[in-house]
Amino acid sequence: MNFRKSTLLGAVLAAALAQPALATDKIALVVKSLGNGFFDAAHQGALEAAKELKDVEIIYTGPAKATAEGQIEIINTLIAQNVKAIVISANDPDALVPVMKKAMARGIKVVSFDSAVRKDGRLMHLAPSSNALIGQKLVTMAEDAVGKTGEVAVLSATAQATNQNAWIAEMKTVLAQPAHSGLKLVSVVYGDDQSDKSYREAQGLFKSYPNLKAIIAPTTVGVAAAAKAVQDEKKVGQIFVTGLGLPSEMAGHVKSGAVKSFAIWNPIDLGYSSIHAAYAFVKGTAKGVPGEKISLGRVGTVTLDKDNEAAMAEPFNYDASNVDKFAKFF
């Protein structure tokens, strides 16, 4: 009896070991640079999507500094690993195209998010919001802080960053309208998404433009660095900072008075949505044709435009009334 039981148990274990493990699709999330809170939150969302989808493994990676060269090196490594999909926030829309074409030629699905790869270098781009809405929001927040007149400057990421450049262009369109013409854009500077350089660029604006009223930073690194510079230089109440920031990084600056309000989409949802989009391509339920509807899980459904782009949601406003609540999440 014991012998039969042990034999049966052995047979069951052998059969279990012979069963193949659940196959997982490796999807790489390649960010502009590591150590950026925005992308750390996007990674959290990507992991949530993987848990929900069950057969996905996330590879989270990016260069130490926000350069196209660093991303190209990483992508070549991922191609060699034969990942199923690459989801990337591009440091340069054009420089990445050849290596992305190489990846797609190997059957790897390429989706850009946050900052786009040029159309011929990916299957789809998922923007966090629409460029026009973001440009309008940045101007509106500046006016809410300083009024309808005065000098303002922009502190951006890299000069090649697709998303920041598009938002700045939309800002200029809004500022050219009679209703907003009282605000004068005096300079656009670049901090390369590095805290120390962004801080120095903000200080440079103080010196170059003594009548400056606001710095608008459409980058999470730049907006925090500019706000710190305003505090350190004792210019709170004289110069206001606004832009796109993370609640966890901006709560203190709101309390100091350097920032009245700022905006951001939810980066957790953005990472989550991007993985869902990539998964649809991996499984063949999405082809990447204009007019196609793609499910983003709990976030909803988007429709690809003529350039195979889609916008996730509108930017959300944060101020003293709600920043502490959201700072607990990201």
N, C-alpha and C positions, 0 to 999 in steps of 0.2 A: 504493500500500500504506500509506504513512504517512498519506495523506489519509483512507483508510478507517478506520485505527486511531484517528485523532484524532476523526473523526466519531462512531465507536462510543463512544469515551471521553466525548465531549460528551453523547451521548444517555444514557449511564449516569448521569453526574453530574446531568443535568437530571431524570431519573427519581427519583434519590435525593433531590434538593432538593424535588421535588413531593410526596414522601411526608410525611404529617403526623408530627410528633414524638409520642412516647409521651405521651398525655394524663396529667397529674398532678392528683390531688385535693389541694387545699390544706386542711390541717387545722391550726387554730390551737390552740396550747397557751397558755392564759391563766392565769398564776400569781398568787398573792396579791401578791407584790412582786418586783421584780428585785433581784439581788444577794444572794439567799438560796441558800446552798449546797445545801439540800435540793432546791429547784426546779431548780437548775443540773444536779443529778444526774438529776432526772426528765427534763429536756430531753435529756440524753445517751441515756437509754432511749428517748425518743420518736424520736430520730434513728436508733437501732438498729432500731426497728420500721419506720420509713420505708424504710430500706435493704433490709430483708427483704421488705417489701411491694412495693417497686420503683416503684409509681405514686403515691406520696404525697410531698408537700412540706410540711414543718413550718414554721409561723410561730410563733416563740416570743416571747411578749410579756407584759407586766404593768405595773402602775403603779409609780412610784418608791416610794410608800408604800402600805401595805396598807389601802386604802379601797374601799368599794363604788363610790363616785363615780368613782374612777379606772378601775375595771374596766368600768363602764357606758360611759364615754367610749370605751374601747378596743373594746368589743363593737360599738358603733354603727359604728365605722370598719371593723371586720371584716365587718359586714353589708353595708356599701357595697362592699366588695371581693368580695362573693359567695363567701366561702369555703364549702367543702362541709360542714365540721364545726367545732364549737367545743368544746374540752375545757377545763374550768375548775375551779380550786380557789377556792371562793367566800369572799369576805370578809364577806358577809352573805347568809343563805339566802333572805331575803324581798325585799330591795331589788333584787336582780338579776332577779327573776321577770318583770317587765314587758318588759325588754329581751330576755330569753331567749325569751319568747313571741313577740316580734317576729321574732327570728332564726328560730324554728321555723316561723312563718307564711311565711317566705321560702324554706322548704325546707332550711334549715341544720339539721344534726343536732347536738343538744346533749347532751353527756355531762359530768357533774361527777365530779371525783375528789378524794380527800383530804378536802376540806371541801365538804359538799353544798349544792347549790341545792335549794330546796323542790321537792317532787315535781312540781308543775304547771309548773315551769320547766325541765324537762329530760326526756330519754328514759330515762336510766339514771344511777345513781350508783355509782361503784366506790370503796368504802372500802378503805384499805390493810390493815385488819384489822377484827375485830368490836369494837364498843364495850365489850362485857362483858369480853373478853379483855384489852383495853388497860387498863381500869379496875383489874382484878385485878392486872395486871403492875405498874402504878405503885405500888400499895399494897405488893405483895410486895417490890419493890426498896427501898422506904423502910424496911420492916422488916428487910431484910437489912443495911441500912446502920446503923440506930440501935437495933434491937431492937423489942420488942413494945409499948413504952410511950414516951410523949413527945409534945411538940407539933410539929405539922407545918403547913406552909403551901403553898399552890399559887400559882405564878407562871405565868399563862396568856398567851395572845396577846391578841386583841381580845375585848371582852365579848360580841360578836355571833358569834364564830367557832363555826360549827356543830359541828365535830369536837371542839374542846377542851371545849365545854360538855357534849357527850354523854359524853366520857371522865370529866370531873369528876363528873357525875351518877352514873356507874357507880362511881367511887371512893367516893363518899359511901355508896352502897349496900353496898359491901364493908366500909367502916369501921363501918357500923352493925351488922355481924355480931359476935356475942360473941367469936369468935376474933381479931378485929382491933380491938376496942373500946378497947384500951389506947392507941392512937394518937388524938390529939385534933387535928382540923382547926381551926386558929384563925383562918385568913384565906385569902381568894382575892383576888389582885391581878392587874392586867393591864398588860403592858408593850407592848401593841399591835404585837408582833413587831418592835420597834425595839430595837437593842442598848443604846443609851444610856438609854432609858426603863426597859427591863427591869433594867438594872444599878441604877438609882436605886430602883426598886421593891424589889429585893432588899435594898438598904441600909436602906430603910424598914422592912422586916420585922425586920431585926436590932435596930433601935432599939425597935420596938413590942413585940417579943416576946423578951425577954432569955433565956428558957428554950427558945427554938426549937431543935429538933434536926435538922430536915430541911426543905429546899425541894424540892417536886416540880413540875417544869416540863414540861408536855406540849407543848412547842414547841421546835424546834431553836434558835431565836434566844434564847429565855428561859433554857434550861438552860445554855448557854455563858456568858451574861451573869451568871447567878447564881453559877456556879462561879468566874468571875473575881472577883466581888465577895467571895466567901468567902476567896479567896486574898489579895486586896488588903487586906481588913480583918483578916487574920491569924486567921481563925476555922476553919482546917483542923483537923479532929479534933473540933471543937466543933459545927459545923453541916455536915451532908452534903447534897449536891445529887444528885438523880436525876431521871429523866424521859426524854423522847424527844429524842435528839441524833444528830448525824452523827459517825462515828468520827474523821474528819479534824479536826474541830473539838474533839473531846472527849478525844483521846489525852493531851494535855498535862495536862488536868484530872484524868484518872485517875492519871497519874504523880505529880501533886502531892498526892494524897490527898483532894482536895475531893470527888471522885466515886469511889464504889466500883464502881458499875455503872449502866448506862443501857440503853435499848432503842430500836430503830427497825426498821421494815421496810426493805426495800431500795428506795430511791427510784428507782433505775435501773429496776428491775422495774416499779414503779408507773407511771412515765412510759411505758414500753414497753407495759404492759398496757392503759393508757387509750387509746393510739392504736389498738391492735388492736380494742378495743371500739367506738371511734368509726368505724373502717373498716368494721366489720360493719354498722353502721347506714347508712353511705354506700352500700355495695354492696347493701343490701336483704336481707342474710342474717340480720339481727336486726331485730325489730319493736318490742321493748320491752314485752313482756307477762309478767306473773308466771309463774314456772315455766320460762321460756325459758332455754336453755343458750347461753352465749356463749363463744367461744374467745378466749383471751388469748395465743395463740401458745405460746412455750416455757414460759410460766408455768402453763398448764393451762386448765381450763374452769371457769366459775362459773355459778351458777344464780340468776336474779333472784327476789327475795322479793316479797311482796305490794305493797311500795312501790317496786318496780323498783330495788332496791339489791342489791349483792353485795359480799362481802369477799374481798380478794385472798389474804391469808395471816396467820399469827400474827406478833406482834412478836418480834424476836430479841434476845437478851441479849448485851451487850458489857461486858467488864471487862479487867483487866490481862492476862488470858491470851490475848486475841484482838484487842484494839483496834488494835494496830499493823498487824496483817495487813489488816484491813478499811479502815484509814485510807488505804491506798494506792489504794483504789478510789473512796471517796466520803466 
